[in-house]
Every structure is written in C-alpha cells, then in structure tokens.
Amino acid sequence: MAKDEISRADELQALGWPLEDVRRYEELWDYRHRWGAINLEPDDRVFLRKAEAALPKRPSGKASMKKSLKEKSHYRWLAFYRDAMQASAAEQGLADGEQGAWPLLLSEELRLLDELQPVLGLPDTLKARQLIAVREALIQEAASQGRCLSFDFITPLAELKQRESTSWKPLRGEASADGTYPVLEAEAAEIFRTRASAQLGEWMRTTLPSLQAGNV
C-alpha cells in the first residue's frame, strides 16, 4: 500500500474514530515517516494498515496530496501560539504602543516563511528545532529592554490536545514552564522586530535544507 506523504489524522477523526485511536495513528505514522516501519511492533503495523484501509482513497499523483505553506504543520504550530498569545490576558492589558515580544517574534518568523517559501518537509522541520535556542536568545535580549509579564506556554497546547489530535510540542521545549513574557514600548519593539527579522532570516537562508543552493 502506498504510504501517505502527510498524516491524515484529521480525516480519521472526521470518520468518528476515538480520539485515543486517532492519536495512536498520528504517533505511529510520524514514527514510520521518520524511521521506517521495521522497528514497529506487529500490532502497531496491523493498526496502521487498519487505519489506512479506513481512509478514503485519494486521486493518484503527488500533486493532489501537496499542502500549501500555510497548511504545513510547522507553520500552523507557530500561528497557533501567536494567536494564543494575542488573545491572552497579558496582551489585553498592554498600554498604547506596547507590544509583546513573543507574538512580535512569531509574526516575523511567519512573515519570513511567507517570503522565503521553504518546503517545510521533514528535513526542514527537523532543522527548525534549532530555532528554539535562537528564539530564546532574542527573548532574553527583549527582556532586558522592557518590562516582563507572564504567559502560560503549556495550557493552550494542552487544551488543544483535549479537542483534537496533534503531535505538536510546546513552543519553548524544556523551557516551557518559564512564563517570561517581555513587553516592549513602541520604539524598542521596532528595534526588536528588525533584529529578530535579520537573525531569523539569516538562519533560515543558511540552515533550512530546502533553501540551500541547488534545492530551490
């Protein structure tokens, strides 16, 4: 059976599969996509075959299975956190002209993805894990330039996982329990935006495999 290039967990959920089974499918699909099926337990292989047999057949040809950039999991993950922050109590209490450094940073990262158009396939998303350290360094700089509020980086994702199946990880990785949320006044925010754009853009151009010479 041909293996799907993207997880179809959302389709299983729409078919009425239990959330626990949908999550199991997504985790097994992700493992097989990264490492192959050779190390999967026999019952896990049977479960995957059962799930894929339940899915409706797609038209032949890779073109029908391609996602747009905004539909890619990495892009949606960043947008999810940006939107959660912009709707938070911390953002609602800001004074005129103030901006949260985190949503500003993520907005710049999304803008750069729109501009550069990386593939955001598995090679790109594996490399993109290194951006956790880049973001943290930028946020530390922002914290020294303004005041700090607090944001819960864990609960929004936990609540999302109660509603739907997703393999997304916390934005800040091991540092997610740290609620540091720097807030910048207008002038400092623009300086931070420029610096974040330069650093993130340089990192993407020089590190994401799909943006390297010969791959574009």
N, C-alpha and C positions, 0 to 999 in steps of 0.2 A: 504494500500500500504506500502511495506517495505521502511523504511527510509534509505537513503544512509549514510554511515559512514563518507564520505568525501564530501565536496562541489563539484559539477560538473559544476560550473560556466563557466569554460573554454570550456566545451562541448556545452553549450548554445550559447556562443559567436561564436563558430565554426559553429553552425547551422544558424547563421545570426541574432540572437536576438539583438535588440537595446542595446547599452551599458547601458542605464539607467535601462532597464529591467533586464539585467544581474546583475547589482549592487544590484538592489532590491532583486533579488533571493538570492544572496550571503548573504546579510544582514539578510533576513528572515530565511534562512537556518541556519545561525550562531546562531540567537536568539533561534530558535526551538531546535537546538542541545544542547545549554546550559541550557535552561529553560523550554523546552517543548512548545507545541502549545496552551496550554489552554488560555494564555493571548493574543494571536494573534487576530487581528480584522478579522471578517468573510471574508472581501475581500482579506486580506492577505493570509488566508488559501486557498481561491479559487485560488489565483495567484500561490501559491506553488504547488497545485495539477496540475494546467495547465502546469507549468514549468516541473514538474517531468513526466507528461504524454508525453511531447515532447521529452524527453531524450530517447535514445536507450536503450533497455533492456540489462542488464549485465548478464553474466553467474551466476547461483546460487552458493552460497557458499561464505563465508567471504574471503577466500584466494585470490579470484580473485579481491577483492577490496582493498587489502592492498598496501600501498605505502612503498617504501624504505625510509630509513632515509633521504637521500639527496632530496627526493621528498616532504618531510613534509614541511608545510608552514613556521614553525619557522626556520628551517634550511635554507630554500631559502631566507627568510627575512634577516637573518644575512649575508648570502653570497651576497645578493643584495647590502647591504650597504658597505660591504667590497670592492666589485668590483667597486662601485661608487667612493669610496674614492681613490682607487688605480689608477683610471683613471682621478682623479681631477687635476686641475692646481697646487694645493698645493703640491701634490706628485711629479709632473713633475719638480718642481723647487728645489727639495731636493739635497743637496750636497752628494758626495760619502760617503756611510756608514750611512747616516742618514735614519731614519725610522719614519713614522707617528705612534704615539701611538695607535690611534683608529684602523687602519687596522691590526696592530700587535695584539691588544687585541681581535678583532673579529676572526682573523685567529686562535688564541689559543683556543677560545671558540668553533669554528667549529672542530678543531682537537680533542678536548676533547669529543665532541659529537660523532665523528667517533670512538673514542677509547672506550667510555663507553656504547654507543648504547642504550640510553634511548628510550622509546616508542614514546615520543613526542606526545601523545594523549592529550585530553583536560585537564586532571589533571596536566600533566607536564607543558603544556603551560600556564596554569593559574598561577602556582607557579613561572614559569620563568619570570613573570612580575617583581618579586622582584630583578631580576638581573640588572634592570635599576640603582638601588642605588649602587650595587656592582661595576658596570662599572664606574659610576660617581666618586666613591671614588678612584678607581685605576687611572682614568684620572687626577684627581686633584693631585695625587702623581706625575704622569708623568709630569704635567705642571710645577712642582717645580724643575724638574731635567733637563729641556731643554728649547728650545725656543718655542713660540706659533705662529702658523699661524691661518688661518681661513678657515672653511669649511661650506658650506650651507647644513645643515642637512634636510631642508624642501623641497627644489626644486626637488631633484632626485625622491623622492616618489610622489610628485605632478605630475611630468612629466610622471611617470609610470602609474598613475591612469588615465591620459588622453589617454593612449594607450590601457590599458586593465583593467578589473575589478579585484580589490583586496581590501580586508578589512584590509590590513596591517596598522599599526600605526607608527608614527615617532619613530626612534630608541631611542631618548633621552626623550621621553614622554613630560612632561611640560617644560623641559629644552631645547627643540629642537631649540628654537630661539637663543640659545647660540652657536656661531660658534667656540668655543675654540677647537683648533686642535694642541695639543702638538707634537713637533718633537724632537726625541732623537738621539744623536750620538751613534755610534755602541756599545760601552761598556755599556752605560746607557740603550740602547734598549734591550740588552740581559738580564740585571738585571731585567728590567721591564717585559720581557717575562716570566722569571722564576717566578717572584712574581705573575703575572696575572694567570699563569697556576696553581700555587699552590692554590690560593684563589678560582678561578673558579671551579677547580676540586673538592676541598673540599665542596664547596657549592652544586655542582651537586650531589655528592655522598650522602650527608646528607639531601638534600631537595627534589630532584625530586622524586615523588611517585613511578615511575616505577623502580627506582634504590634501593629502600628500600628492606631490607631483607624480603624474602617471596614473592616478586614480580618479581624476576629475575630467 
